[in-house]
Amino acid sequence: MTGSESDADILAAHAARSAEEILDVVDEHDRVVGRRPRGEVYARGLRHRCVFVEARDAEGRVFVHRRTATKLVYPSLYDMFVGGVVGAGESYEVAALREAEEELGVSGLPQPEFLDKFLYDDGAGNSWWSAVHQVRCEQPVRPQPEEVAWHAFLTEEELTDRIDAWEWVPDGLAAYHRLRELRGRA
């Protein structure tokens, strides 16, 4: 970083690079129908692919974080998953491991275990295929400052207590409720 670059400049540059990332555009059956830059995919509401990874520490607590204000989607909201978009030509499995390690700031995680896949649709023209995974992260985390503004590991009870009190990313909240239902805790 040069003396003239501020944290805001660095975050803005990260957001610009992120908008240029190429994504697969997919149909309602998760088949690739094209490729476009992320910024265009978001602006036009094109269906794409995302991964969600529930990260738990050695005690089984869930990693929860607040997204930075510079995120292209759902800035400054809370999330109980790490993850993100699947790059063009990338598998859900590769993206899950890459995103988990990037956002948690660790390396050497085991391959996240696949749990569920669903088509998220917010009813406002935004839709993406969402592959949900889980992983155990027993090493200390160092989340990316470009991605994560605040973080903590919360027990199931602490997380449940905050569901109605905090503003959550809607796709993560949908995945959370799906997992609770799958686990028999709906």
DRENPA-3360 file (N, C-alpha, C; in nm, 2 decimals, always signed):
BEGIN
1 = MTGSESDA = +0.09/-0.12/+0.00/+0.00/+0.00/+0.00/+0.09/+0.12/+0.00 ~ +0.06/+0.22/-0.09/+0.13/+0.34/-0.09/+0.08/+0.43/+0.02 ~ +0.15/+0.54/+0.05/+0.11/+0.63/+0.15/-0.02/+0.70/+0.12 ~ -0.06/+0.71/-0.01/-0.18/+0.78/-0.05/-0.30/+0.69/-0.06 ~ -0.28/+0.56/-0.04/-0.40/+0.47/-0.05/-0.46/+0.45/+0.09 ~ -0.59/+0.47/+0.10/-0.66/+0.45/+0.22/-0.73/+0.32/+0.22 ~ -0.78/+0.28/+0.34/-0.85/+0.15/+0.35/-0.97/+0.15/+0.25 ~ -1.04/+0.27/+0.24/-1.15/+0.28/+0.15/-1.11/+0.26/+0.01;
9 = DILAAHAA = -0.99/+0.31/-0.03/-0.94/+0.29/-0.17/-0.92/+0.15/-0.20 ~ -0.86/+0.08/-0.10/-0.83/-0.07/-0.12/-0.96/-0.15/-0.13 ~ -1.06/-0.12/-0.05/-1.18/-0.19/-0.05/-1.26/-0.16/-0.18 ~ -1.25/-0.04/-0.23/-1.31/+0.00/-0.36/-1.24/-0.08/-0.48 ~ -1.11/-0.09/-0.47/-1.04/-0.16/-0.58/-1.08/-0.31/-0.57 ~ -1.09/-0.37/-0.45/-1.14/-0.51/-0.44/-1.27/-0.53/-0.50 ~ -1.37/-0.43/-0.47/-1.50/-0.44/-0.52/-1.50/-0.44/-0.68 ~ -1.42/-0.35/-0.73/-1.41/-0.34/-0.88/-1.36/-0.47/-0.94;
17 = RSAEEILD = -1.25/-0.53/-0.88/-1.20/-0.66/-0.93/-1.31/-0.76/-0.92 ~ -1.38/-0.76/-0.81/-1.49/-0.86/-0.79/-1.59/-0.85/-0.90 ~ -1.63/-0.73/-0.94/-1.73/-0.71/-1.04/-1.69/-0.76/-1.18 ~ -1.56/-0.77/-1.20/-1.51/-0.82/-1.33/-1.50/-0.97/-1.34 ~ -1.51/-1.04/-1.23/-1.50/-1.19/-1.23/-1.60/-1.25/-1.32 ~ -1.56/-1.35/-1.40/-1.65/-1.41/-1.49/-1.73/-1.53/-1.42 ~ -1.86/-1.53/-1.44/-1.95/-1.63/-1.38/-2.02/-1.71/-1.49 ~ -2.05/-1.83/-1.46/-2.15/-1.91/-1.55/-2.29/-1.85/-1.52;
25 = VVDEHDRV = -2.36/-1.83/-1.63/-2.50/-1.80/-1.62/-2.57/-1.93/-1.64 ~ -2.67/-1.97/-1.56/-2.74/-2.10/-1.56/-2.89/-2.08/-1.57 ~ -2.95/-2.19/-1.62/-3.10/-2.19/-1.63/-3.16/-2.25/-1.51 ~ -3.29/-2.27/-1.51/-3.37/-2.32/-1.40/-3.33/-2.46/-1.36 ~ -3.26/-2.53/-1.45/-3.21/-2.67/-1.42/-3.06/-2.67/-1.39 ~ -3.00/-2.56/-1.36/-2.86/-2.54/-1.33/-2.77/-2.59/-1.45 ~ -2.82/-2.57/-1.57/-2.73/-2.59/-1.69/-2.67/-2.46/-1.73 ~ -2.55/-2.46/-1.77/-2.48/-2.33/-1.81/-2.54/-2.29/-1.95;
33 = VGRRPRGE = -2.58/-2.16/-1.95/-2.63/-2.11/-2.08/-2.55/-1.99/-2.13 ~ -2.44/-1.95/-2.05/-2.36/-1.84/-2.09/-2.26/-1.80/-1.98 ~ -2.18/-1.70/-2.01/-2.08/-1.65/-1.92/-2.08/-1.50/-1.92 ~ -2.08/-1.43/-1.81/-2.09/-1.29/-1.80/-2.01/-1.24/-1.68 ~ -1.96/-1.11/-1.68/-1.89/-1.06/-1.56/-1.99/-1.05/-1.44 ~ -1.94/-1.07/-1.32/-2.02/-1.07/-1.20/-2.11/-0.94/-1.19 ~ -2.05/-0.82/-1.22/-2.12/-0.70/-1.21/-2.24/-0.70/-1.31 ~ -2.23/-0.75/-1.43/-2.34/-0.76/-1.52/-2.44/-0.86/-1.47;
41 = VYARGLRH = -2.40/-0.98/-1.42/-2.49/-1.08/-1.37/-2.58/-1.02/-1.26 ~ -2.52/-0.95/-1.17/-2.59/-0.88/-1.06/-2.69/-0.78/-1.11 ~ -2.63/-0.69/-1.20/-2.71/-0.58/-1.25/-2.84/-0.62/-1.33 ~ -2.82/-0.73/-1.41/-2.93/-0.78/-1.49/-3.01/-0.89/-1.42 ~ -2.97/-0.93/-1.30/-3.04/-1.04/-1.23/-3.04/-1.17/-1.30 ~ -2.92/-1.20/-1.36/-2.90/-1.33/-1.43/-2.88/-1.44/-1.33 ~ -2.94/-1.56/-1.35/-2.92/-1.67/-1.26/-2.78/-1.73/-1.27 ~ -2.72/-1.75/-1.15/-2.58/-1.80/-1.15/-2.57/-1.91/-1.03;
49 = RCVFVEAR = -2.45/-1.94/-0.99/-2.43/-2.04/-0.89/-2.35/-1.98/-0.77 ~ -2.39/-2.02/-0.65/-2.33/-1.98/-0.53/-2.31/-2.10/-0.43 ~ -2.21/-2.08/-0.34/-2.19/-2.18/-0.24/-2.21/-2.12/-0.10 ~ -2.26/-2.20/-0.01/-2.28/-2.16/+0.13/-2.20/-2.26/+0.21 ~ -2.12/-2.22/+0.30/-2.05/-2.32/+0.39/-2.07/-2.28/+0.53 ~ -2.13/-2.37/+0.60/-2.15/-2.35/+0.75/-2.02/-2.40/+0.81 ~ -1.94/-2.31/+0.87/-1.82/-2.34/+0.94/-1.84/-2.35/+1.09 ~ -1.79/-2.46/+1.14/-1.80/-2.48/+1.29/-1.66/-2.50/+1.35;
57 = DAEGRVFV = -1.64/-2.45/+1.47/-1.52/-2.46/+1.54/-1.51/-2.60/+1.61 ~ -1.40/-2.62/+1.68/-1.39/-2.75/+1.75/-1.50/-2.78/+1.85 ~ -1.56/-2.68/+1.91/-1.67/-2.69/+2.00/-1.81/-2.71/+1.94 ~ -1.81/-2.70/+1.80/-1.93/-2.71/+1.73/-2.01/-2.58/+1.71 ~ -1.95/-2.47/+1.75/-2.01/-2.34/+1.74/-2.01/-2.29/+1.59 ~ -2.10/-2.21/+1.55/-2.12/-2.17/+1.41/-2.05/-2.03/+1.39 ~ -1.97/-2.02/+1.29/-1.91/-1.90/+1.25/-2.01/-1.80/+1.19 ~ -2.03/-1.69/+1.26/-2.12/-1.58/+1.21/-2.04/-1.46/+1.19;
65 = HRRTATKL = -2.08/-1.38/+1.09/-2.01/-1.26/+1.06/-2.11/-1.15/+1.00 ~ -2.06/-1.03/+1.00/-2.12/-0.92/+0.93/-2.04/-0.88/+0.81 ~ -2.11/-0.88/+0.70/-2.04/-0.84/+0.57/-2.00/-0.70/+0.57 ~ -1.89/-0.67/+0.49/-1.85/-0.53/+0.48/-1.94/-0.45/+0.40 ~ -1.94/-0.32/+0.42/-2.02/-0.23/+0.35/-2.00/-0.22/+0.20 ~ -1.88/-0.27/+0.16/-1.84/-0.27/+0.01/-1.89/-0.39/-0.07 ~ -1.95/-0.48/+0.00/-2.00/-0.60/-0.08/-2.10/-0.56/-0.18 ~ -2.10/-0.63/-0.30/-2.19/-0.60/-0.41/-2.33/-0.64/-0.38;
73 = VYPSLYDM = -2.35/-0.74/-0.30/-2.48/-0.79/-0.26/-2.49/-0.80/-0.11 ~ -2.60/-0.75/-0.05/-2.63/-0.75/+0.09/-2.51/-0.69/+0.18 ~ -2.47/-0.57/+0.15/-2.36/-0.51/+0.23/-2.41/-0.49/+0.37 ~ -2.32/-0.51/+0.47/-2.34/-0.48/+0.61/-2.44/-0.57/+0.68 ~ -2.49/-0.68/+0.61/-2.58/-0.77/+0.68/-2.51/-0.88/+0.74 ~ -2.57/-0.95/+0.83/-2.51/-1.07/+0.90/-2.54/-1.19/+0.82 ~ -2.44/-1.29/+0.84/-2.45/-1.42/+0.77/-2.40/-1.53/+0.86 ~ -2.46/-1.65/+0.85/-2.41/-1.76/+0.93/-2.34/-1.86/+0.84;
81 = FVGGVVGA = -2.31/-1.82/+0.71/-2.24/-1.90/+0.62/-2.12/-1.81/+0.56 ~ -2.01/-1.88/+0.53/-1.91/-1.82/+0.44/-1.94/-1.87/+0.30 ~ -1.89/-1.81/+0.20/-1.92/-1.86/+0.07/-1.92/-1.75/-0.03 ~ -1.98/-1.78/-0.15/-1.98/-1.68/-0.25/-2.02/-1.74/-0.38 ~ -1.99/-1.67/-0.49/-2.02/-1.71/-0.62/-1.92/-1.82/-0.67 ~ -1.97/-1.91/-0.75/-1.89/-2.01/-0.82/-1.84/-1.95/-0.95 ~ -1.71/-1.95/-0.97/-1.65/-1.89/-1.09/-1.69/-1.97/-1.21 ~ -1.67/-1.91/-1.33/-1.70/-1.98/-1.46/-1.61/-2.11/-1.47;
89 = GESYEVAA = -1.68/-2.22/-1.49/-1.61/-2.35/-1.51/-1.57/-2.41/-1.38 ~ -1.60/-2.35/-1.27/-1.56/-2.41/-1.14/-1.67/-2.50/-1.08 ~ -1.63/-2.60/-1.01/-1.74/-2.69/-0.95/-1.78/-2.63/-0.82 ~ -1.90/-2.67/-0.77/-1.94/-2.63/-0.64/-1.84/-2.67/-0.53 ~ -1.79/-2.79/-0.54/-1.70/-2.84/-0.44/-1.57/-2.76/-0.43 ~ -1.51/-2.73/-0.55/-1.39/-2.65/-0.55/-1.42/-2.51/-0.49 ~ -1.53/-2.45/-0.53/-1.57/-2.32/-0.49/-1.59/-2.32/-0.33 ~ -1.66/-2.42/-0.28/-1.68/-2.43/-0.14/-1.55/-2.43/-0.06;
97 = LREAEEEL = -1.46/-2.50/-0.10/-1.33/-2.51/-0.03/-1.26/-2.37/-0.04 ~ -1.25/-2.32/-0.16/-1.18/-2.19/-0.19/-1.25/-2.08/-0.11 ~ -1.38/-2.07/-0.12/-1.45/-1.96/-0.04/-1.43/-1.97/+0.11 ~ -1.44/-2.10/+0.16/-1.42/-2.12/+0.30/-1.28/-2.07/+0.35 ~ -1.18/-2.12/+0.28/-1.05/-2.08/+0.32/-1.02/-1.93/+0.30 ~ -1.07/-1.87/+0.19/-1.05/-1.73/+0.17/-1.12/-1.65/+0.28 ~ -1.25/-1.68/+0.30/-1.32/-1.59/+0.40/-1.28/-1.61/+0.54 ~ -1.24/-1.74/+0.58/-1.20/-1.76/+0.71/-1.05/-1.73/+0.74;
105 = GVSGLPQP = -0.98/-1.71/+0.63/-0.84/-1.67/+0.64/-0.75/-1.79/+0.69 ~ -0.78/-1.91/+0.64/-0.71/-2.03/+0.68/-0.67/-2.11/+0.56 ~ -0.58/-2.21/+0.58/-0.55/-2.30/+0.47/-0.55/-2.44/+0.53 ~ -0.57/-2.54/+0.45/-0.57/-2.68/+0.49/-0.70/-2.73/+0.55 ~ -0.81/-2.66/+0.52/-0.94/-2.71/+0.56/-0.97/-2.85/+0.49 ~ -1.04/-2.93/+0.56/-1.09/-3.05/+0.49/-1.19/-3.01/+0.38 ~ -1.22/-3.09/+0.28/-1.32/-3.06/+0.18/-1.45/-3.05/+0.25 ~ -1.52/-2.93/+0.23/-1.65/-2.92/+0.29/-1.75/-3.03/+0.24;
113 = EFLDKFLY = -1.83/-3.07/+0.34/-1.93/-3.18/+0.31/-2.06/-3.12/+0.25 ~ -2.10/-3.17/+0.14/-2.23/-3.12/+0.07/-2.35/-3.16/+0.16 ~ -2.44/-3.07/+0.17/-2.56/-3.10/+0.25/-2.69/-3.08/+0.17 ~ -2.70/-2.98/+0.08/-2.82/-2.95/+0.02/-2.79/-2.86/-0.10 ~ -2.89/-2.86/-0.20/-2.88/-2.76/-0.31/-3.02/-2.72/-0.34 ~ -3.04/-2.59/-0.36/-3.17/-2.54/-0.39/-3.16/-2.41/-0.47 ~ -3.27/-2.38/-0.54/-3.27/-2.26/-0.63/-3.33/-2.15/-0.54 ~ -3.25/-2.05/-0.51/-3.29/-1.94/-0.43/-3.35/-1.83/-0.53;
121 = DDGAGNSW = -3.47/-1.78/-0.49/-3.53/-1.68/-0.57/-3.59/-1.58/-0.47 ~ -3.55/-1.45/-0.48/-3.60/-1.35/-0.39/-3.73/-1.29/-0.43 ~ -3.79/-1.33/-0.54/-3.91/-1.27/-0.58/-3.90/-1.14/-0.65 ~ -3.78/-1.08/-0.66/-3.76/-0.95/-0.72/-3.67/-0.96/-0.84 ~ -3.66/-1.08/-0.90/-3.58/-1.10/-1.02/-3.44/-1.15/-0.99 ~ -3.40/-1.18/-0.87/-3.27/-1.23/-0.84/-3.28/-1.38/-0.80 ~ -3.20/-1.46/-0.86/-3.21/-1.60/-0.84/-3.07/-1.67/-0.87 ~ -3.04/-1.76/-0.78/-2.92/-1.84/-0.80/-2.93/-1.98/-0.74;
129 = WSAVHQVR = -2.86/-2.07/-0.80/-2.85/-2.21/-0.74/-2.75/-2.20/-0.63 ~ -2.79/-2.26/-0.52/-2.72/-2.25/-0.39/-2.69/-2.39/-0.34 ~ -2.56/-2.42/-0.34/-2.51/-2.55/-0.28/-2.46/-2.52/-0.14 ~ -2.52/-2.59/-0.05/-2.49/-2.57/+0.10/-2.40/-2.68/+0.14 ~ -2.29/-2.64/+0.21/-2.19/-2.74/+0.27/-2.17/-2.71/+0.41 ~ -2.09/-2.80/+0.48/-2.05/-2.77/+0.61/-1.90/-2.81/+0.63 ~ -1.83/-2.75/+0.71/-1.69/-2.78/+0.74/-1.65/-2.75/+0.88 ~ -1.56/-2.83/+0.93/-1.51/-2.81/+1.07/-1.38/-2.73/+1.05;
137 = CEQPVRPQ = -1.37/-2.62/+1.12/-1.25/-2.53/+1.12/-1.19/-2.52/+1.26 ~ -1.09/-2.60/+1.29/-1.03/-2.61/+1.42/-0.92/-2.51/+1.44 ~ -0.87/-2.45/+1.34/-0.76/-2.35/+1.35/-0.81/-2.21/+1.37 ~ -0.73/-2.12/+1.43/-0.77/-1.98/+1.45/-0.81/-1.92/+1.31 ~ -0.91/-1.84/+1.31/-0.96/-1.78/+1.18/-0.90/-1.64/+1.17 ~ -0.87/-1.59/+1.05/-0.83/-1.46/+1.02/-0.91/-1.41/+0.90 ~ -1.04/-1.38/+0.92/-1.12/-1.34/+0.81/-1.07/-1.22/+0.73 ~ -1.10/-1.23/+0.60/-1.06/-1.12/+0.50/-1.12/-0.99/+0.54;
145 = PEEVAWHA = -1.05/-0.89/+0.56/-1.11/-0.76/+0.60/-1.19/-0.70/+0.48 ~ -1.17/-0.74/+0.36/-1.25/-0.70/+0.25/-1.39/-0.76/+0.25 ~ -1.40/-0.87/+0.32/-1.52/-0.95/+0.32/-1.60/-0.94/+0.45 ~ -1.53/-0.94/+0.56/-1.59/-0.96/+0.69/-1.55/-0.84/+0.78 ~ -1.66/-0.77/+0.83/-1.64/-0.65/+0.92/-1.64/-0.69/+1.06 ~ -1.70/-0.80/+1.10/-1.71/-0.85/+1.24/-1.74/-1.00/+1.23 ~ -1.69/-1.08/+1.33/-1.71/-1.22/+1.34/-1.71/-1.27/+1.48 ~ -1.77/-1.39/+1.50/-1.77/-1.46/+1.62/-1.82/-1.61/+1.59;
153 = FLTEEELT = -1.78/-1.70/+1.68/-1.84/-1.83/+1.68/-1.95/-1.83/+1.78 ~ -2.07/-1.87/+1.74/-2.19/-1.87/+1.83/-2.24/-2.01/+1.85 ~ -2.29/-2.04/+1.97/-2.36/-2.17/+1.99/-2.49/-2.16/+1.91 ~ -2.55/-2.28/+1.90/-2.68/-2.29/+1.83/-2.79/-2.20/+1.90 ~ -2.78/-2.20/+2.03/-2.88/-2.12/+2.11/-2.85/-1.97/+2.09 ~ -2.73/-1.93/+2.09/-2.69/-1.79/+2.06/-2.74/-1.75/+1.92 ~ -2.72/-1.83/+1.83/-2.76/-1.80/+1.69/-2.91/-1.79/+1.68 ~ -2.98/-1.89/+1.74/-3.13/-1.89/+1.74/-3.18/-1.76/+1.80;
161 = DRIDAWEW = -3.12/-1.72/+1.91/-3.16/-1.59/+1.98/-3.15/-1.47/+1.89 ~ -3.05/-1.47/+1.80/-3.03/-1.35/+1.71/-3.10/-1.35/+1.58 ~ -3.17/-1.46/+1.54/-3.23/-1.47/+1.41/-3.33/-1.36/+1.39 ~ -3.41/-1.33/+1.49/-3.51/-1.22/+1.47/-3.46/-1.09/+1.51 ~ -3.34/-1.08/+1.58/-3.29/-0.95/+1.63/-3.20/-0.89/+1.53 ~ -3.13/-0.96/+1.45/-3.03/-0.91/+1.35/-3.08/-0.91/+1.21 ~ -3.03/-0.83/+1.13/-3.07/-0.83/+0.98/-2.97/-0.92/+0.91 ~ -3.03/-1.03/+0.86/-2.95/-1.14/+0.79/-2.96/-1.13/+0.64;
169 = VPDGLAAY = -2.86/-1.18/+0.57/-2.87/-1.19/+0.43/-2.98/-1.29/+0.40 ~ -3.07/-1.25/+0.31/-3.19/-1.34/+0.29/-3.16/-1.47/+0.23 ~ -3.06/-1.49/+0.15/-3.03/-1.62/+0.09/-2.97/-1.71/+0.20 ~ -2.89/-1.65/+0.28/-2.83/-1.73/+0.40/-2.94/-1.77/+0.49 ~ -3.03/-1.68/+0.52/-3.14/-1.72/+0.61/-3.23/-1.83/+0.55 ~ -3.25/-1.83/+0.42/-3.32/-1.93/+0.36/-3.25/-2.07/+0.37 ~ -3.12/-2.06/+0.35/-3.04/-2.19/+0.36/-3.04/-2.23/+0.51 ~ -3.03/-2.14/+0.60/-3.03/-2.18/+0.75/-3.16/-2.25/+0.78;
177 = HRLRELRG = -3.28/-2.20/+0.73/-3.41/-2.26/+0.76/-3.42/-2.40/+0.69 ~ -3.37/-2.41/+0.57/-3.37/-2.54/+0.50/-3.28/-2.64/+0.58 ~ -3.17/-2.60/+0.63/-3.08/-2.69/+0.71/-3.15/-2.73/+0.84 ~ -3.21/-2.64/+0.91/-3.29/-2.67/+1.03/-3.40/-2.78/+1.00 ~ -3.47/-2.76/+0.89/-3.57/-2.85/+0.85/-3.51/-2.99/+0.82 ~ -3.40/-2.99/+0.75/-3.34/-3.12/+0.71/-3.28/-3.19/+0.84 ~ -3.24/-3.11/+0.94/-3.19/-3.17/+1.06/-3.30/-3.20/+1.16 ~ -3.42/-3.17/+1.13/-3.53/-3.20/+1.22/-3.55/-3.10/+1.33;
185 = RA = -3.50/-2.97/+1.31/-3.51/-2.87/+1.41/-3.60/-2.75/+1.36 ~ -3.69/-2.77/+1.27/-3.76/-2.66/+1.21/-3.86/-2.60/+1.31;
% end
